[in-house]
Structure formats: C-alpha cells, structure tokens
Amino acid sequence: FSPDEMLQQVDEYFVNDSLAGPPPARAFLFGYPHLMPKMQGAALKSMLENVRDKLSSDDNKVLIAVDLNGVDGSDTTVARSALIPALSEIDVLHLNEDEAMVLSSSSSSTAANDGDDGSNSLLSSALLSQISSFHEHGCAVVLLSLGSKGAFVSVTPDAKRLQQLSSSECNMAMSQWSAGTQVHVPAFKIEHGGVNTNGAGDALFAGFSLAASSWGSKWKVCPLNAGTFASLVAWQRCDSKTRDGEGMRSADALMDMINEQKLPALLED
C-alpha cells in the first residue's frame, strides 16, 4: 500500500453524482503505519500533509488521527524513524503503554504537566517523558490506552498548534482546548459480565476522534468529555449484547449521558 494509492482513495471521496457533493470531512483516521513499509517516516508525513490539503478548506479544518499497532520493539531506532518525522502532521496519536515505551527517547527536554486531578500518578515518569516528547515533535494530542485502567489524554502545551485546527466557519472542539491539559479517563464496567474486548482500542480511538472533531459549538467538548465519550464507545463495543448493534446508543445519546452525569459504574482493577 503506497501513499499514491492512499491519496487516490481520498480523491474518491469527492466523486459524487449529486450536485451538492459530499459533506465536508471532519476527520481522517489512519492506522498501523509500522505495518506498512511504504507509509513510514517522510513518506507518512507527506501523505498526511496531502490528505489535510485535500480535505481541508479555509472554513473547514480536518482532524488527522493515527492509530499505532505492530510497533516492533526489536529495533527502537527503526520504530521511531517510522513515526517521529510525521508527528507534526498528527493531531491525535493513539497508542498503548508498551508502544509508547518502544518509541521512548531520552532526548525529551520538557517535563510533563502536573495534572490537576492527580492522573499523572497512574503513569511512570518514563511514560510521561515520552508523551512530552511526542508533543515536542509536533503532535497535538496523545491518547494513551491503559486497558482496564481506562485512558490518558494529554494536550500539547503549544496553544498555537491547537489553533491550527481553527477555521472561519466551524471550530472543531479540539481547537478550543486548553493547552497543557492532561486527564485520566476511567473504563466502565459491563454489569452482566458478557465481555468481548476485541476491537476495544479501535472503538476508543474512533470515539475520541469523533468527539474531538465535532460538537465544537453544540457541546463545547473538553478533553475529559472527549475521553469519556471514547470510553463509552469502547464500553458498548466490549458489551456482548450491544457490540453488534442491538440496543447500542447513538453518539448523541452517549454525549447526553455525559452531560447528565448518568454514567455506568467504573471498572475496578
């Protein structure tokens, strides 16, 4: 799979028989660059730049989100070179603790923010340092999966990086977030015990990207609410009764649960 093939697929989005054309894209989600030899490093950065140019306009900015998998720990230099050059084009980076440590570098110079909610105590100093390194290289938001402990959301301390996602007509939620925010989001318990965790990370990633790129004016979504929404999407995905659609709540219904504070019980380790 090559960058040119990817860009051809993006062009297909605009092929529409209706006079109105397709609705503006809000987000572009890309996964597993470490499993794609032709989509790494400078090639990955160039592809994401071109996608942003194709999907964005002055009055509509598109969010670029990347999900990691297949990060090989046998050669950390190769693993880092596949991703680091492209971080300046990545608005949301999703990965887990093991992947973050494979990509770890001792060159990070900025200390991680002290979270007001004490969430940083969940992470080692090495993980917090690595998250700071991702921000230093230009990544706007890091979404770190913590398994049964939930997820950790870290927003870049660079306010100008967030403002790049602001547009004249519709400010996506993420463009209005406070720089330097770091929050822990819990996982939710499935009461009846029918659990299938396959696809939970994908659901978390997709849910977060939706919340971060949408509802900028309707809900005023903050990092905590975006993370909680993502955790609810994963909760539904892991529930064997709702994962295939039966009884599954809509995105608006999940956001109503957050605003009304009608959330499921928390999952305890």
C-alpha positions in Angstrom: 0.0 0.0 0.0 1.6 3.3 -1.1 1.0 7.0 -0.4 -0.2 7.5 -4.0 -2.8 4.7 -3.6 -3.9 6.2 -0.3 -4.4 9.6 -1.9 -6.3 8.1 -4.8 -8.7 6.7 -2.2 -9.1 10.1 -0.7 -9.9 11.6 -4.1 -12.7 9.0 -4.4 -14.4 10.8 -1.5 -15.2 13.7 -3.9 -16.6 11.5 -6.6 -20.3 12.1 -6.1 -23.2 12.2 -8.5 -25.2 14.7 -6.6 -24.8 18.4 -7.4 -24.2 19.3 -3.7 -21.2 16.9 -3.5 -20.1 15.1 -0.3 -20.3 16.8 3.1 -17.1 18.3 4.5 -14.8 15.7 6.1 -14.3 16.3 9.8 -11.6 13.7 10.4 -9.2 11.3 8.7 -8.2 8.2 10.6 -5.2 6.2 9.6 -3.9 3.1 11.2 -0.8 0.9 11.6 2.0 2.7 9.8 4.5 0.4 11.3 3.0 -2.5 9.3 3.2 -0.5 6.0 6.8 -0.2 4.8 5.9 2.4 2.2 4.0 4.6 4.6 6.6 5.5 7.2 8.8 8.4 8.1 8.9 11.2 5.5 6.5 9.3 3.2 3.9 9.2 6.0 4.4 12.9 6.7 4.0 13.8 3.1 0.9 11.6 2.7 -0.8 13.2 5.8 0.1 16.7 4.6 -1.5 15.9 1.2 -4.6 14.4 2.9 -5.0 17.6 5.0 -4.7 19.8 1.9 -7.3 17.7 0.0 -9.9 17.5 2.8 -9.5 20.9 4.5 -10.5 24.4 3.4 -10.5 27.9 4.9 -13.9 27.3 6.6 -13.4 23.6 7.5 -10.3 22.0 9.0 -9.9 18.3 9.1 -8.5 16.4 12.1 -5.7 13.9 11.3 -5.6 10.9 13.7 -3.2 8.0 13.6 -3.6 4.7 15.5 -0.5 2.5 16.2 -0.1 -1.2 16.1 2.7 -3.6 15.1 5.4 -1.4 16.7 8.4 -3.8 16.8 10.5 -3.4 19.9 13.4 -5.3 18.5 14.8 -2.1 16.9 13.7 1.1 18.6 15.6 3.3 16.1 13.6 1.8 13.2 10.4 2.1 15.1 11.0 5.7 15.9 12.0 6.6 12.4 8.8 5.3 11.1 6.7 7.7 13.2 8.7 10.7 14.6 9.1 12.6 11.3 5.3 12.6 10.8 4.3 13.8 14.3 3.9 17.4 13.3 1.1 16.3 11.0 -0.7 14.2 13.6 -3.4 15.9 15.6 -4.4 12.8 17.6 -1.9 9.9 18.2 -3.4 6.7 19.8 -1.1 4.1 21.3 -0.8 1.9 24.3 1.8 1.9 27.1 4.0 -0.8 25.5 4.1 1.0 22.2 5.0 4.3 23.9 7.9 2.7 25.7 9.2 1.1 22.4 9.2 4.6 20.9 10.8 6.1 24.0 13.7 8.5 23.7 15.9 10.0 26.4 16.1 13.3 24.5 12.9 14.7 25.8 13.6 18.1 27.4 10.2 19.2 28.6 8.8 17.9 31.9 5.3 16.6 31.7 2.5 18.8 33.1 1.2 18.1 36.6 -2.4 17.2 36.1 -4.9 18.9 38.5 -6.7 15.7 39.0 -3.7 13.6 40.1 -4.0 11.5 37.0 -0.2 11.6 36.3 0.3 9.2 39.3 -1.0 6.4 37.1 1.9 6.8 34.7 5.6 6.3 35.2 7.9 9.2 34.8 9.3 7.5 31.6 5.9 7.4 30.0 5.2 11.0 30.9 8.5 12.0 29.5 7.7 10.1 26.2 4.3 11.8 25.9 6.1 15.2 26.3 8.5 14.1 23.5 5.6 13.4 21.2 4.3 16.9 21.8 7.8 18.4 21.3 7.8 16.8 17.8 4.5 18.5 17.0 1.8 16.0 17.9 -1.3 17.9 19.3 -3.0 15.3 21.4 -1.8 11.9 22.7 -4.5 9.3 23.6 -2.8 6.6 25.6 -4.8 3.3 26.2 -4.4 1.9 29.7 -6.5 -1.2 29.3 -8.8 -1.8 32.3 -7.4 1.4 33.9 -9.0 3.5 31.1 -7.1 6.0 29.1 -4.9 9.1 29.5 -5.4 12.2 27.4 -2.5 14.7 27.0 -2.9 18.0 25.1 0.1 19.8 23.8 1.4 22.8 25.8 1.7 24.7 22.5 -1.5 26.8 22.1 -0.6 27.8 18.5 -0.6 24.1 17.5 -4.2 23.8 18.6 -5.2 27.0 16.8 -4.1 25.4 13.5 -7.3 23.4 13.7 -9.5 26.5 14.0 -11.5 27.7 10.9 -13.6 30.6 10.0 -16.9 28.8 9.9 -16.6 25.8 12.3 -14.1 25.5 15.1 -13.7 21.8 16.0 -13.8 21.0 19.7 -10.1 20.3 19.9 -9.1 23.7 18.6 -10.6 25.2 21.7 -8.9 23.0 24.3 -6.7 24.5 27.0 -3.0 23.9 26.1 -1.2 21.5 28.5 -4.3 19.8 29.8 -3.8 16.2 31.0 -6.6 14.0 32.2 -7.3 10.4 33.1 -10.5 8.8 31.8 -11.8 5.6 33.6 -13.0 2.4 31.9 -16.6 1.5 32.6 -17.9 -1.8 33.9 -20.2 -4.2 32.0 -22.6 -5.3 34.7 -23.9 -8.5 33.2 -20.5 -9.9 32.6 -20.7 -10.6 28.8 -17.4 -9.1 27.7 -15.6 -9.2 24.3 -12.7 -6.8 24.2 -11.9 -7.4 20.6 -11.8 -4.0 18.9 -11.9 -2.0 22.1 -8.9 0.0 21.2 -10.3 0.8 17.7 -13.6 1.9 19.3 -11.8 4.1 21.8 -9.7 5.7 19.0 -12.7 6.3 16.7 -14.9 7.6 19.5 -12.3 10.1 20.7 -11.6 11.3 17.1 -15.3 11.9 16.6 -15.7 13.8 19.8 -12.5 15.9 19.3 -13.5 16.9 15.7 -17.2 17.5 16.3 -19.7 19.3 18.6 -17.4 22.4 18.8 -20.4 24.7 19.1 -23.1 22.3 20.3 -21.5 20.6 23.3 -18.2 22.5 24.0 -16.5 19.2 24.3 -13.4 19.4 26.7 -10.6 16.8 26.8 -12.3 15.0 29.7 -15.6 14.7 27.9 -14.0 13.6 24.7 -12.1 10.9 26.6 -15.2 9.9 28.5 -17.2 9.7 25.2 -14.4 7.5 23.8 -14.5 5.2 26.8 -18.3 4.9 26.5 -17.9 3.9 22.8 -15.4 1.2 23.9 -17.8 0.1 26.7 -20.5 -0.5 24.2 -18.1 -2.3 21.9 -16.9 -4.6 24.7 -20.5 -5.4 25.7 -21.5 -8.7 24.0 -25.1 -7.5 24.0 -24.5 -4.2 22.2 -21.3 -4.7 20.1 -23.3 -5.9 17.0 -25.7 -3.0 17.2 -28.6 -4.3 19.2 -29.5 -1.8 21.8 -26.5 0.3 21.0 -26.9 4.0 21.9 -26.2 6.7 19.3 -23.4 9.2 19.6 -25.8 12.0 20.8 -27.2 9.6 23.4 -23.8 8.9 24.8 -23.0 12.6 24.9 -26.3 13.1 26.8 -25.2 10.5 29.3 -22.0 12.6 30.0 -23.8 15.9 30.3 -26.4 14.4 32.5 -23.8 12.5 34.5 -25.7 9.2 34.0 -22.6 7.1 33.5 -22.1 3.4 34.1 -20.2 2.1 37.1 -16.4 2.3 36.9 -14.4 -0.7 36.1 -12.1 -1.5 39.0 -8.7 -3.3 38.6 
